[in-house]
């Protein structure tokens, strides 16, 4: 946990001091890390741009508006995907389970930004020890009963997603949040990019690189 918090703090400091001007040329091993071996993607012919995040991560909350803007402006050749990290923390796993359940029930797009607000602004949900009952109640405002949400959360499909994507995050080499993965090949963080002001430019560079087949 200390390692995660240290990395987050370092990334935040870089974000505050970084210029919005991206470097003239991005360098592998400096601005982004090559993932070996590359991991399979879920977006077909489109270049996958994936954010590893958690609702239990305060820094993910801070950069969420930036991430939403990046998602809207991505090239048509790419597709944005999110997966929630667990890192062995029970609270993070609970929020990850809620994320996958909302996704399975088709209410994620409506609830995603509201979840951050409920935790960090309205203080309606506990960041350290959330109960699943409180999360099910939160999601009930989107037309899903507490009973249906709870039942779906305990399904084999959700358990499979939790285990599979936890293993995938480890295969990426991700140890903190938020991090970004482009096409299962490149790992990007606020630290490697030289600040979060540079994330969008770097992601676009890597998307173009993959789209060109280079």
MONORJO-V244648 format. One record per helix or strand of 2 or more residues. SS is the DSSP state (2 for helix, 1 for strand). FROM is the first residue (numbers start at 1). TO is the last residue. If there is no record, write none. Layout:
ss=SS from=FROM to=TO
ss=SS from=FROM to=TO
This chain:
ss=2 from=2 to=17
ss=1 from=32 to=34
ss=1 from=47 to=53
ss=2 from=58 to=73
ss=1 from=78 to=84
ss=2 from=90 to=104
ss=2 from=108 to=120
ss=2 from=132 to=142
ss=2 from=146 to=153
ss=2 from=156 to=172
ss=1 from=179 to=182
ss=1 from=186 to=189
ss=2 from=190 to=193
ss=2 from=196 to=211
